[in-house]
């Protein structure tokens, strides 16, 4: 039976070197995560410094883009011992952008993912769709043999009207296209659960705001950062709560999280 609770937090920092100048570690202490997942670190391996890694008693793991400098990148800070850490899903088209860390904690497998943005052009939209297809084919192989799966990160998709301030104005914008939203519909059908929406079905709360036009001040945001889990995590009451902490500043995203029993 589960005997311990863990607090998992995910945050797209939109450049770790920048957010370090904005009280990053103070924010992390206030969040008090047992495991912290960061996206869009925008670091190459050689740019990861001791200031970033030597923080309290956290063990850190990093994945960086090998195709473009100052781009993408994910990392994990954990106080919980890891059994294994893997970068990517074995497909170089996706792995080379440094978007995926898979961490096995024994009682669950955690994926920290920075999903692609499709707004640049149709080529990147198609890349985004292929990424989602390949990634969830990979996680399905683990889910379907009974593994407990946690998937977090910036999905770059708002699921339903409740998840962004201006849904009608964004119907033709990547991030709220019907073809993208269908992906999240299919995740539910395939046995994954959006934790925040399960606990708070009617709550309007966002995790990203454009830097333009005072969007955060007016709360003209999108909920595009998630914790999705395999259904067995919910059936076994392993997920105790979910949250979005929009009081935390420093990025155009705010942290999201869950509390789980292990």
C-alpha positions in Angstrom: 0.0 0.0 0.0 1.2 3.6 -0.7 2.9 5.0 2.4 4.5 8.2 1.2 3.4 11.3 -0.7 5.5 13.1 -3.3 5.0 16.6 -4.8 5.8 16.8 -8.5 6.2 20.2 -10.2 6.6 21.1 -13.9 7.6 24.5 -15.2 8.5 25.8 -18.6 11.1 28.4 -17.6 11.7 29.9 -21.1 15.4 30.1 -20.6 17.0 28.9 -17.4 19.8 31.4 -17.5 17.3 34.2 -17.6 15.0 32.9 -14.8 18.1 32.4 -12.6 18.2 36.2 -12.5 14.5 36.3 -11.3 14.7 34.5 -8.0 14.4 31.0 -9.5 15.7 29.1 -6.5 13.6 31.1 -4.1 10.6 30.1 -6.3 11.7 26.5 -6.2 11.9 26.5 -2.4 8.4 27.9 -2.2 7.1 25.2 -4.5 8.9 22.5 -2.3 9.0 19.8 -5.0 10.3 16.3 -4.5 10.7 16.2 -8.2 11.0 19.3 -10.5 10.7 19.1 -14.2 11.8 22.0 -16.3 11.2 22.7 -20.0 12.8 25.1 -22.5 16.0 25.4 -20.5 17.7 26.6 -23.8 21.0 25.1 -22.8 23.7 23.0 -24.4 25.4 20.5 -22.2 28.5 22.6 -21.7 26.4 25.5 -20.5 25.0 23.6 -17.5 26.8 25.2 -14.5 27.4 24.2 -10.9 25.1 27.0 -9.9 22.3 25.1 -11.7 23.2 21.6 -10.5 24.5 22.1 -6.9 21.1 23.0 -5.4 20.3 21.6 -1.9 20.0 17.8 -2.1 18.6 17.5 -5.7 20.1 15.1 -8.2 19.8 16.6 -11.7 19.5 15.3 -15.2 19.6 17.2 -18.5 18.8 16.8 -22.2 19.8 19.4 -24.7 19.2 20.1 -28.4 22.0 19.0 -30.7 20.6 20.7 -33.8 20.2 24.3 -32.6 21.8 26.4 -29.9 19.7 28.3 -27.3 16.7 26.1 -28.1 14.5 23.6 -26.4 16.1 21.5 -23.6 14.6 19.8 -20.5 15.9 18.9 -17.1 14.8 17.1 -13.9 15.7 17.9 -10.3 14.9 15.0 -8.0 15.3 14.2 -4.3 14.0 10.7 -5.1 16.6 8.1 -6.2 16.3 7.1 -9.9 16.5 3.6 -11.3 17.3 4.8 -14.8 17.2 8.0 -16.9 16.8 7.9 -20.7 16.9 10.7 -23.2 14.4 10.5 -26.0 12.4 7.7 -27.5 14.9 6.3 -30.0 13.8 8.4 -32.9 16.5 10.9 -33.9 14.1 13.3 -35.6 12.6 14.0 -32.1 15.4 13.1 -29.8 17.9 15.5 -31.4 15.9 18.5 -30.2 16.4 17.6 -26.6 12.7 17.4 -25.7 12.3 14.2 -23.7 13.6 12.8 -20.4 12.3 9.5 -19.2 13.0 8.7 -15.5 12.1 5.4 -13.9 11.4 5.7 -10.2 10.3 2.1 -9.7 6.8 2.7 -8.6 6.2 5.0 -11.6 7.8 6.2 -14.8 8.0 10.0 -15.3 8.3 11.6 -18.7 9.3 15.3 -18.8 8.5 16.6 -22.3 8.7 19.9 -24.1 6.2 19.2 -27.0 6.8 21.1 -30.2 5.1 24.4 -31.1 3.4 24.3 -34.5 2.9 28.1 -35.0 5.9 28.8 -37.2 4.7 27.1 -40.3 2.9 24.0 -41.6 6.2 22.0 -41.6 6.5 22.5 -37.9 2.8 21.7 -37.3 3.3 18.4 -39.1 6.4 17.8 -37.0 4.4 18.4 -33.9 1.7 16.0 -35.0 4.3 13.3 -35.8 6.0 13.9 -32.4 2.7 13.3 -30.5 1.9 10.2 -32.5 5.4 8.6 -31.9 5.7 9.7 -28.3 2.4 8.2 -27.3 3.0 5.0 -29.2 6.1 4.7 -27.1 4.3 5.3 -23.8 1.4 3.0 -24.8 3.9 0.1 -24.8 4.7 0.8 -21.2 1.1 1.6 -20.1 -0.3 -1.5 -21.8 1.9 -3.8 -19.7 0.7 -2.2 -16.5 3.4 0.4 -15.8 2.3 3.5 -13.9 3.0 6.5 -16.2 3.2 10.2 -15.4 3.7 12.6 -18.4 4.3 16.3 -17.7 5.4 19.3 -19.6 4.4 22.0 -22.0 2.1 20.3 -24.5 1.6 23.5 -26.5 -2.1 22.6 -26.8 -5.1 24.0 -25.0 -7.7 21.2 -24.9 -11.1 22.9 -24.6 -12.8 26.3 -24.5 -12.3 26.5 -20.8 -8.6 26.2 -21.2 -8.0 29.6 -22.9 -9.4 33.1 -22.5 -10.3 33.6 -26.2 -11.2 30.3 -27.8 -13.2 31.6 -30.8 -10.4 34.0 -31.8 -7.9 31.2 -31.7 -9.7 28.4 -33.6 -7.3 28.8 -36.5 -4.2 29.2 -34.4 -1.8 26.3 -33.7 -2.2 25.3 -30.1 -6.0 25.3 -30.5 -6.5 23.7 -33.9 -9.2 21.0 -34.0 -6.6 18.5 -35.2 -4.4 19.3 -32.2 -7.3 19.2 -29.7 -8.3 15.8 -31.1 -4.9 14.5 -29.9 -5.9 15.2 -26.3 -9.3 13.7 -26.9 -7.6 10.6 -28.1 -5.4 10.4 -25.0 -8.4 10.1 -22.8 -9.8 7.3 -25.0 -6.4 5.6 -24.8 -6.3 5.5 -21.1 -4.6 8.7 -19.9 -6.1 11.3 -17.5 -5.6 15.1 -17.4 -5.1 15.4 -13.6 -6.0 19.0 -13.1 -9.2 18.7 -15.1 -10.1 15.5 -13.2 -9.9 17.3 -9.8 -11.2 20.7 -11.0 -13.5 20.1 -14.0 -14.9 23.6 -14.0 -12.0 25.8 -12.7 -10.7 28.4 -15.1 -7.0 28.6 -14.6 -4.1 29.2 -17.0 -0.5 28.3 -17.2 0.8 30.5 -20.1 0.4 34.1 -21.1 1.8 36.0 -24.0 4.4 38.6 -23.2 2.4 41.0 -25.4 -0.4 43.4 -24.5 -0.2 42.8 -20.8 -1.8 39.3 -21.2 -0.8 38.1 -17.8 -2.0 41.2 -16.0 -5.4 40.8 -17.7 -5.3 37.0 -17.3 -5.7 36.4 -21.1 -4.0 33.0 -20.8 -3.9 29.4 -22.0 -3.7 26.2 -20.0 -1.1 24.3 -22.0 1.1 22.8 -19.3 -0.1 19.5 -17.9 0.3 16.4 -15.8 -1.4 13.4 -17.6 -1.2 10.0 -15.9 -2.1 6.5 -16.9 -5.6 5.5 -15.8 -4.3 3.0 -13.3 -2.7 5.9 -11.3 -6.2 7.3 -10.8 -8.0 3.9 -10.3 -5.5 3.1 -7.5 -5.9 6.5 -6.0 -2.3 7.3 -6.4 -2.9 10.9 -7.5 -4.1 12.9 -4.5 -4.3 16.4 -5.9 -3.3 18.7 -8.9 -2.5 22.4 -8.9 -1.5 25.4 -11.0 0.5 28.0 -9.1 0.0 31.2 -11.1 1.5 33.3 -8.3 5.0 32.3 -9.4 6.7 34.8 -11.7 9.9 34.6 -13.8 8.6 33.0 -17.1 5.7 33.4 -19.4 4.6 30.0 -18.0 3.8 29.3 -14.4 4.4 26.0 -12.5 1.9 23.1 -12.5 1.9 20.1 -10.3 0.5 17.0 -8.7 0.7 15.2 -5.3 1.0 11.4 -5.6 1.1 8.5 -3.2 3.9 5.9 -3.6 
